[in-house]
């Protein structure tokens, strides 16, 4: 594919002959920071992964927990949250990984993993315990201000 701009021909940049990872598949959607938005996040993730022919139960549960946290703890009136689901293949290990990212507008409120189980009377405090149980890895990234990203990854080779 060559492009012409002002009479100049621009050629595509050469790609180094390395063993780069296969192109990732990605789904991204911005949703209202409401219970309906959190429910849609889970449903849309399920349908997208199903259309790609991938397992969806575990990633959908992770999305449900991260989206619920975004609307409960990361909500700013008038601001949405963004969900990104990326499937990538490792260049060396041939392992598909599903990466889930939920971005909300409260960078000052980072999730704090609980070291102990909540009591039966407590109504909250289990979301990140579930994420840690279902995901192979998870964490947070600050920025760009005023946002933060809470992410989780599932390796499909261990989930198949």
TORPA-4810 file (N, C-alpha, C, O; in nm, 3 decimals):
<nodes>
NODE_1_0.084_-0.118_0.000_0.000_0.000_0.000_0.088_0.123_0.000_0.157_0.151_0.098_X
NODE_2_0.086_0.195_-0.105_0.160_0.319_-0.114_0.063_0.435_-0.102_-0.050_0.427_-0.149_X
NODE_3_0.107_0.540_-0.040_0.026_0.659_-0.024_0.096_0.775_-0.093_0.218_0.785_-0.088_X
NODE_4_0.019_0.861_-0.156_0.077_0.979_-0.218_0.029_1.102_-0.145_-0.091_1.122_-0.127_X
NODE_5_0.124_1.184_-0.102_0.092_1.310_-0.036_0.177_1.417_-0.102_0.299_1.409_-0.101_X
NODE_6_0.113_1.517_-0.158_0.182_1.628_-0.224_0.285_1.580_-0.324_0.396_1.633_-0.330_X
NODE_7_0.252_1.481_-0.401_0.342_1.431_-0.502_0.452_1.340_-0.450_0.527_1.284_-0.530_X
NODE_8_0.465_1.323_-0.319_0.567_1.235_-0.263_0.505_1.097_-0.240_0.391_1.085_-0.197_X
NODE_9_0.581_0.996_-0.270_0.536_0.859_-0.245_0.592_0.810_-0.114_0.713_0.811_-0.092_X
NODE_10_0.503_0.766_-0.028_0.545_0.712_0.100_0.527_0.561_0.097_0.418_0.511_0.071_X
NODE_11_0.634_0.491_0.124_0.627_0.345_0.126_0.604_0.297_0.268_0.645_0.363_0.364_X
NODE_12_0.539_0.183_0.283_0.523_0.131_0.418_0.660_0.102_0.479_0.754_0.065_0.409_X
NODE_13_0.670_0.120_0.609_0.795_0.094_0.678_0.823_-0.056_0.678_0.731_-0.136_0.697_X
NODE_14_0.949_-0.092_0.658_0.981_-0.235_0.662_0.964_-0.289_0.805_0.990_-0.219_0.903_X
NODE_15_0.921_-0.413_0.811_0.903_-0.479_0.939_1.023_-0.569_0.963_1.062_-0.646_0.876_X
NODE_16_1.081_-0.557_1.082_1.196_-0.640_1.115_1.156_-0.787_1.116_1.044_-0.821_1.154_X
NODE_17_1.245_-0.870_1.074_1.219_-1.014_1.067_1.240_-1.077_1.205_1.340_-1.144_1.229_X
NODE_18_1.147_-1.052_1.293_1.152_-1.111_1.426_1.030_-1.199_1.445_0.941_-1.201_1.360_X
NODE_19_1.026_-1.270_1.553_0.913_-1.354_1.583_0.816_-1.277_1.671_0.801_-1.305_1.790_X
NODE_20_0.750_-1.180_1.611_0.656_-1.096_1.686_0.529_-1.176_1.715_0.498_-1.275_1.649_X
NODE_21_0.458_-1.130_1.816_0.332_-1.194_1.853_0.232_-1.176_1.740_0.236_-1.077_1.667_X
NODE_22_0.143_-1.271_1.728_0.037_-1.262_1.629_-0.051_-1.142_1.661_-0.060_-1.100_1.776_X
NODE_23_-0.116_-1.087_1.559_-0.202_-0.972_1.584_-0.308_-1.005_1.688_-0.364_-1.115_1.692_X
NODE_24_-0.334_-0.908_1.772_-0.433_-0.927_1.878_-0.572_-0.896_1.824_-0.590_-0.813_1.734_X
NODE_25_-0.669_-0.964_1.881_-0.809_-0.929_1.858_-0.850_-0.841_1.974_-0.812_-0.866_2.088_X
NODE_26_-0.928_-0.738_1.945_-0.963_-0.645_2.051_-1.107_-0.599_2.039_-1.159_-0.577_1.929_X
NODE_27_-1.170_-0.587_2.155_-1.305_-0.535_2.167_-1.299_-0.422_2.268_-1.245_-0.439_2.378_X
NODE_28_-1.355_-0.307_2.233_-1.350_-0.192_2.323_-1.487_-0.123_2.319_-1.545_-0.102_2.213_X
NODE_29_-1.536_-0.087_2.438_-1.665_-0.019_2.446_-1.666_0.075_2.565_-1.608_0.044_2.670_X
NODE_30_-1.731_0.188_2.550_-1.748_0.283_2.659_-1.892_0.272_2.707_-1.985_0.276_2.627_X
NODE_31_-1.909_0.258_2.838_-2.041_0.235_2.896_-2.068_0.332_3.009_-1.975_0.384_3.072_X
NODE_32_-2.195_0.355_3.036_-2.232_0.444_3.146_-2.195_0.377_3.279_-2.204_0.255_3.293_X
NODE_33_-2.153_0.458_3.374_-2.112_0.407_3.504_-2.236_0.382_3.592_-2.255_0.445_3.696_X
NODE_34_-2.318_0.289_3.545_-2.442_0.252_3.613_-2.448_0.100_3.623_-2.366_0.030_3.564_X
NODE_35_-2.545_0.050_3.698_-2.563_-0.095_3.707_-2.593_-0.153_3.569_-2.548_-0.263_3.536_X
NODE_36_-2.667_-0.080_3.489_-2.697_-0.126_3.353_-2.569_-0.135_3.269_-2.550_-0.231_3.194_X
NODE_37_-2.481_-0.036_3.284_-2.353_-0.039_3.212_-2.268_-0.158_3.252_-2.204_-0.220_3.168_X
NODE_38_-2.266_-0.189_3.383_-2.189_-0.305_3.431_-2.248_-0.435_3.376_-2.174_-0.526_3.337_X
NODE_39_-2.379_-0.445_3.374_-2.444_-0.564_3.320_-2.415_-0.579_3.170_-2.389_-0.689_3.122_X
NODE_40_-2.421_-0.467_3.097_-2.389_-0.470_2.954_-2.244_-0.510_2.929_-2.215_-0.580_2.832_X
NODE_41_-2.154_-0.467_3.015_-2.013_-0.503_3.000_-1.998_-0.655_3.000_-1.929_-0.711_2.915_X
NODE_42_-2.063_-0.721_3.094_-2.055_-0.867_3.101_-2.120_-0.932_2.979_-2.062_-1.023_2.919_X
NODE_43_-2.239_-0.888_2.943_-2.310_-0.947_2.829_-2.234_-0.928_2.697_-2.223_-1.021_2.618_X
NODE_44_-2.182_-0.808_2.674_-2.109_-0.781_2.551_-1.979_-0.860_2.544_-1.940_-0.907_2.437_X
NODE_45_-1.912_-0.876_2.658_-1.790_-0.957_2.662_-1.822_-1.102_2.629_-1.751_-1.166_2.551_X
NODE_46_-1.928_-1.153_2.688_-1.968_-1.292_2.661_-1.994_-1.312_2.513_-1.944_-1.408_2.454_X
NODE_47_-2.069_-1.224_2.452_-2.102_-1.240_2.310_-1.981_-1.223_2.220_-1.968_-1.294_2.120_X
NODE_48_-1.891_-1.129_2.255_-1.771_-1.109_2.172_-1.681_-1.231_2.178_-1.635_-1.278_2.074_X
NODE_49_-1.654_-1.283_2.297_-1.567_-1.400_2.310_-1.632_-1.522_2.244_-1.563_-1.603_2.183_X
NODE_50_-1.763_-1.534_2.256_-1.834_-1.645_2.191_-1.818_-1.635_2.038_-1.798_-1.736_1.971_X
NODE_51_-1.828_-1.513_1.985_-1.814_-1.496_1.840_-1.673_-1.528_1.792_-1.654_-1.567_1.676_X
NODE_52_-1.574_-1.513_1.880_-1.436_-1.548_1.847_-1.408_-1.696_1.871_-1.299_-1.744_1.842_X
NODE_53_-1.506_-1.769_1.924_-1.488_-1.912_1.950_-1.401_-1.940_2.072_-1.333_-2.042_2.078_X
NODE_54_-1.403_-1.850_2.169_-1.319_-1.864_2.289_-1.405_-1.889_2.411_-1.523_-1.854_2.413_X
NODE_55_-1.347_-1.949_2.514_-1.422_-1.967_2.639_-1.455_-1.830_2.699_-1.373_-1.739_2.695_X
NODE_56_-1.574_-1.818_2.755_-1.617_-1.688_2.803_-1.662_-1.685_2.948_-1.682_-1.576_3.002_X
NODE_57_-1.679_-1.798_3.013_-1.734_-1.798_3.149_-1.643_-1.724_3.248_-1.688_-1.634_3.319_X
NODE_58_-1.517_-1.762_3.252_-1.424_-1.699_3.346_-1.401_-1.552_3.314_-1.412_-1.469_3.404_X
NODE_59_-1.371_-1.515_3.188_-1.355_-1.372_3.159_-1.481_-1.291_3.189_-1.471_-1.177_3.235_X
NODE_60_-1.598_-1.347_3.164_-1.722_-1.274_3.193_-1.737_-1.248_3.342_-1.786_-1.142_3.382_X
NODE_61_-1.697_-1.343_3.424_-1.705_-1.322_3.569_-1.608_-1.212_3.614_-1.641_-1.131_3.700_X
NODE_62_-1.489_-1.212_3.555_-1.391_-1.108_3.588_-1.444_-0.971_3.545_-1.434_-0.874_3.620_X
NODE_63_-1.500_-0.963_3.425_-1.556_-0.837_3.377_-1.667_-0.790_3.470_-1.674_-0.671_3.503_X
NODE_64_-1.752_-0.881_3.514_-1.861_-0.844_3.604_-1.807_-0.780_3.732_-1.859_-0.679_3.778_X
NODE_65_-1.703_-0.840_3.789_-1.648_-0.787_3.914_-1.577_-0.654_3.893_-1.595_-0.562_3.973_X
NODE_66_-1.497_-0.642_3.787_-1.425_-0.517_3.762_-1.521_-0.405_3.724_-1.501_-0.290_3.766_X
NODE_67_-1.624_-0.436_3.647_-1.723_-0.334_3.611_-1.802_-0.290_3.734_-1.831_-0.172_3.750_X
NODE_68_-1.838_-0.385_3.821_-1.909_-0.350_3.944_-1.823_-0.259_4.031_-1.873_-0.164_4.091_X
NODE_69_-1.694_-0.287_4.038_-1.603_-0.200_4.114_-1.595_-0.061_4.050_-1.590_0.040_4.121_X
NODE_70_-1.593_-0.055_3.917_-1.583_0.074_3.848_-1.705_0.161_3.877_-1.692_0.282_3.894_X
NODE_71_-1.823_0.100_3.881_-1.942_0.182_3.906_-1.963_0.210_4.054_-2.029_0.307_4.090_X
NODE_72_-1.907_0.126_4.140_-1.924_0.147_4.284_-1.817_0.237_4.343_-1.848_0.327_4.422_X
NODE_73_-1.693_0.215_4.306_-1.581_0.284_4.370_-1.512_0.383_4.277_-1.440_0.471_4.325_X
NODE_74_-1.531_0.371_4.147_-1.462_0.457_4.052_-1.553_0.553_3.981_-1.513_0.617_3.884_X
NODE_75_-1.676_0.564_4.026_-1.775_0.646_3.956_-1.759_0.794_3.988_-1.741_0.833_4.103_X
NODE_76_-1.765_0.874_3.883_-1.772_1.020_3.893_-1.896_1.058_3.814_-1.909_1.018_3.699_X
NODE_77_-1.989_1.136_3.873_-2.111_1.172_3.801_-2.080_1.232_3.663_-1.996_1.322_3.650_X
NODE_78_-2.148_1.181_3.563_-2.129_1.230_3.427_-2.014_1.166_3.351_-1.994_1.198_3.234_X
NODE_79_-1.939_1.076_3.415_-1.826_1.011_3.348_-1.857_0.863_3.329_-1.919_0.801_3.415_X
NODE_80_-1.814_0.808_3.219_-1.836_0.668_3.186_-1.716_0.584_3.229_-1.619_0.636_3.284_X
NODE_81_-1.725_0.455_3.205_-1.608_0.368_3.218_-1.588_0.298_3.085_-1.681_0.286_3.006_X
NODE_82_-1.466_0.253_3.062_-1.433_0.187_2.935_-1.387_0.045_2.962_-1.310_0.019_3.054_X
NODE_83_-1.435_-0.045_2.881_-1.397_-0.186_2.887_-1.319_-0.220_2.761_-1.362_-0.188_2.650_X
NODE_84_-1.205_-0.285_2.779_-1.127_-0.335_2.666_-1.096_-0.482_2.692_-1.047_-0.518_2.799_X
NODE_85_-1.124_-0.566_2.593_-1.091_-0.707_2.599_-1.000_-0.736_2.481_-1.038_-0.716_2.366_X
NODE_86_-0.880_-0.783_2.511_-0.781_-0.811_2.408_-0.740_-0.958_2.416_-0.715_-1.010_2.525_X
NODE_87_-0.732_-1.023_2.302_-0.683_-1.161_2.295_-0.554_-1.156_2.217_-0.550_-1.110_2.102_X
NODE_88_-0.446_-1.205_2.280_-0.317_-1.202_2.211_-0.248_-1.337_2.228_-0.272_-1.409_2.325_X
NODE_89_-0.164_-1.368_2.132_-0.089_-1.492_2.133_0.057_-1.460_2.159_0.116_-1.375_2.093_X
NODE_90_0.114_-1.528_2.256_0.254_-1.510_2.289_0.339_-1.563_2.174_0.312_-1.670_2.119_X
NODE_91_0.442_-1.489_2.138_0.527_-1.529_2.026_0.607_-1.656_2.056_0.631_-1.736_1.966_X
NODE_92_0.648_-1.673_2.181_0.735_-1.786_2.211_0.661_-1.906_2.270_0.703_-2.020_2.249_X
NODE_93_0.553_-1.884_2.341_0.489_-1.994_2.412_0.361_-2.044_2.344_0.305_-2.146_2.385_X
NODE_94_0.313_-1.972_2.241_0.190_-2.013_2.174_0.073_-2.026_2.271_-0.008_-2.117_2.259_X
NODE_95_0.066_-1.935_2.365_-0.044_-1.934_2.461_-0.131_-1.812_2.435_-0.082_-1.699_2.433_X
NODE_96_-0.259_-1.835_2.415_-0.350_-1.723_2.403_-0.377_-1.667_2.541_-0.395_-1.741_2.638_X
NODE_97_-0.380_-1.535_2.549_-0.410_-1.466_2.675_-0.523_-1.369_2.650_-0.522_-1.293_2.552_X
NODE_98_-0.621_-1.370_2.738_-0.728_-1.271_2.735_-0.693_-1.166_2.840_-0.679_-1.198_2.958_X
NODE_99_-0.681_-1.043_2.795_-0.654_-0.931_2.887_-0.778_-0.845_2.895_-0.831_-0.801_2.793_X
NODE_100_-0.824_-0.823_3.015_-0.943_-0.743_3.041_-0.897_-0.616_3.110_-0.822_-0.622_3.208_X
NODE_101_-0.941_-0.501_3.060_-0.907_-0.373_3.122_-1.035_-0.294_3.144_-1.118_-0.281_3.053_X
NODE_102_-1.051_-0.241_3.263_-1.162_-0.152_3.293_-1.101_-0.021_3.341_-1.024_-0.017_3.437_X
NODE_103_-1.135_0.087_3.271_-1.081_0.219_3.300_-1.193_0.305_3.357_-1.299_0.318_3.297_X
NODE_104_-1.167_0.363_3.475_-1.266_0.454_3.534_-1.200_0.587_3.565_-1.080_0.605_3.544_X
NODE_105_-1.278_0.680_3.616_-1.232_0.819_3.633_-1.188_0.853_3.774_-1.189_0.970_3.811_X
NODE_106_-1.149_0.756_3.853_-1.108_0.783_3.991_-0.969_0.727_4.019_-0.956_0.624_4.084_X
NODE_107_-0.866_0.793_3.969_-0.729_0.744_3.986_-0.684_0.748_4.132_-0.593_0.675_4.171_X
NODE_108_-0.747_0.832_4.211_-0.706_0.842_4.352_-0.760_0.727_4.436_-0.721_0.711_4.552_X
NODE_109_-0.850_0.647_4.381_-0.908_0.534_4.455_-0.863_0.402_4.393_-0.937_0.338_4.318_X
NODE_110_-0.741_0.364_4.426_-0.688_0.238_4.375_-0.745_0.122_4.456_-0.766_0.135_4.577_X
NODE_111_-0.772_0.011_4.390_-0.825_-0.104_4.464_-0.721_-0.159_4.560_-0.602_-0.164_4.530_X
NODE_112_-0.768_-0.199_4.675_-0.680_-0.255_4.777_-0.721_-0.400_4.800_-0.831_-0.425_4.847_X
NODE_113_-0.633_-0.495_4.768_-0.668_-0.634_4.790_-0.682_-0.662_4.939_-0.603_-0.614_5.021_X
NODE_114_-0.782_-0.738_4.974_-0.807_-0.774_5.114_-0.725_-0.896_5.149_-0.718_-0.992_5.071_X
NODE_115_-0.662_-0.894_5.266_-0.583_-1.008_5.311_-0.668_-1.112_5.385_-0.624_-1.224_5.409_X
NODE_116_-0.789_-1.073_5.420_-0.874_-1.167_5.491_-1.012_-1.171_5.427_-1.054_-1.076_5.361_X
NODE_117_-1.079_-1.280_5.447_-1.213_-1.298_5.394_-1.311_-1.206_5.466_-1.301_-1.189_5.587_X
NODE_118_-1.405_-1.145_5.393_-1.508_-1.068_5.460_-1.599_-1.162_5.541_-1.614_-1.279_5.508_X
NODE_119_-1.657_-1.108_5.645_-1.748_-1.189_5.725_-1.878_-1.211_5.649_-1.905_-1.142_5.551_X
NODE_120_-1.958_-1.303_5.694_-2.084_-1.334_5.629_-2.180_-1.215_5.631_-2.267_-1.204_5.544_X
NODE_121_-2.165_-1.128_5.729_-2.254_-1.012_5.742_-2.217_-0.898_5.647_-2.302_-0.815_5.615_X
NODE_122_-2.093_-0.893_5.602_-2.049_-0.785_5.514_-2.110_-0.803_5.375_-2.113_-0.913_5.320_X
NODE_123_-2.158_-0.691_5.320_-2.224_-0.695_5.190_-2.128_-0.676_5.074_-2.166_-0.698_4.959_X
NODE_124_-2.005_-0.635_5.099_-1.909_-0.613_4.991_-1.773_-0.663_5.035_-1.756_-0.712_5.147_X
NODE_125_-1.675_-0.651_4.945_-1.539_-0.690_4.979_-1.494_-0.820_4.917_-1.386_-0.869_4.948_X
NODE_126_-1.576_-0.877_4.829_-1.540_-1.006_4.769_-1.495_-0.996_4.624_-1.440_-1.092_4.570_X
NODE_127_-1.518_-0.882_4.560_-1.491_-0.868_4.417_-1.347_-0.896_4.378_-1.322_-0.974_4.286_X
NODE_128_-1.253_-0.833_4.446_-1.113_-0.854_4.411_-1.064_-0.992_4.451_-0.972_-1.045_4.388_X
NODE_129_-1.124_-1.051_4.554_-1.091_-1.191_4.588_-1.131_-1.283_4.473_-1.060_-1.377_4.440_X
NODE_130_-1.247_-1.255_4.414_-1.291_-1.335_4.299_-1.202_-1.312_4.177_-1.166_-1.407_4.107_X
NODE_131_-1.166_-1.187_4.152_-1.077_-1.157_4.040_-0.945_-1.231_4.058_-0.894_-1.294_3.965_X
NODE_132_-0.888_-1.225_4.179_-0.761_-1.294_4.206_-0.775_-1.445_4.189_-0.681_-1.511_4.145_X
NODE_133_-0.891_-1.500_4.224_-0.912_-1.644_4.210_-0.928_-1.686_4.065_-0.879_-1.792_4.025_X
NODE_134_-0.997_-1.604_3.985_-1.024_-1.641_3.845_-0.910_-1.606_3.751_-0.885_-1.678_3.654_X
NODE_135_-0.839_-1.495_3.776_-0.736_-1.447_3.683_-0.601_-1.509_3.714_-0.573_-1.546_3.828_X
NODE_136_-0.518_-1.521_3.611_-0.380_-1.565_3.631_-0.293_-1.451_3.683_-0.197_-1.474_3.756_X
NODE_137_-0.327_-1.327_3.645_-0.257_-1.207_3.690_-0.358_-1.092_3.692_-0.453_-1.092_3.614_X
NODE_138_-0.337_-0.996_3.780_-0.418_-0.875_3.777_-0.341_-0.763_3.843_-0.247_-0.787_3.918_X
NODE_139_-0.381_-0.640_3.815_-0.314_-0.525_3.873_-0.381_-0.396_3.834_-0.491_-0.395_3.778_X
NODE_140_-0.313_-0.285_3.863_-0.365_-0.153_3.831_-0.256_-0.069_3.765_-0.137_-0.092_3.786_X
NODE_141_-0.300_0.027_3.686_-0.211_0.123_3.622_-0.277_0.259_3.636_-0.395_0.275_3.604_X
NODE_142_-0.203_0.358_3.684_-0.256_0.493_3.697_-0.241_0.568_3.566_-0.146_0.546_3.490_X
NODE_143_-0.338_0.657_3.541_-0.329_0.748_3.429_-0.397_0.698_3.304_-0.436_0.582_3.297_X
NODE_144_-0.412_0.783_3.209_-0.382_0.926_3.217_-0.481_0.995_3.312_-0.597_0.954_3.321_X
NODE_145_-0.434_1.099_3.383_-0.521_1.164_3.482_-0.653_1.206_3.419_-0.652_1.257_3.307_X
NODE_146_-0.762_1.190_3.481_-0.786_1.144_3.618_-0.820_0.995_3.624_-0.889_0.952_3.717_X
NODE_147_-0.774_0.917_3.530_-0.819_0.778_3.518_-0.723_0.677_3.580_-0.607_0.708_3.610_X
NODE_148_-0.774_0.557_3.598_-0.693_0.441_3.635_-0.746_0.323_3.558_-0.863_0.321_3.518_X
NODE_149_-0.661_0.224_3.538_-0.698_0.101_3.472_-0.678_-0.014_3.569_-0.571_-0.027_3.629_X
NODE_150_-0.780_-0.095_3.584_-0.767_-0.221_3.659_-0.773_-0.330_3.553_-0.868_-0.336_3.474_X
NODE_151_-0.672_-0.416_3.551_-0.662_-0.517_3.447_-0.650_-0.656_3.508_-0.609_-0.673_3.623_X
NODE_152_-0.686_-0.755_3.427_-0.671_-0.895_3.466_-0.642_-0.975_3.340_-0.690_-0.941_3.232_X
NODE_153_-0.562_-1.081_3.354_-0.529_-1.167_3.240_-0.560_-1.312_3.273_-0.539_-1.360_3.384_X
NODE_154_-0.611_-1.381_3.171_-0.639_-1.525_3.180_-0.564_-1.593_3.067_-0.582_-1.560_2.950_X
NODE_155_-0.479_-1.689_3.101_-0.412_-1.769_2.999_-0.507_-1.881_2.958_-0.553_-1.958_3.042_X
NODE_156_-0.534_-1.889_2.830_-0.632_-1.986_2.783_-0.582_-2.129_2.789_-0.662_-2.222_2.797_X
NODE_157_-0.451_-2.149_2.786_-0.401_-2.286_2.791_-0.436_-2.353_2.923_-0.450_-2.475_2.929_X
NODE_158_-0.451_-2.275_3.030_-0.487_-2.331_3.159_-0.637_-2.331_3.180_-0.686_-2.386_3.278_X
NODE_159_-0.712_-2.268_3.089_-0.857_-2.254_3.104_-0.933_-2.345_3.009_-1.055_-2.356_3.021_X
NODE_160_-0.866_-2.409_2.916_-0.935_-2.483_2.810_-1.009_-2.604_2.858_-1.071_-2.674_2.778_X
</nodes>
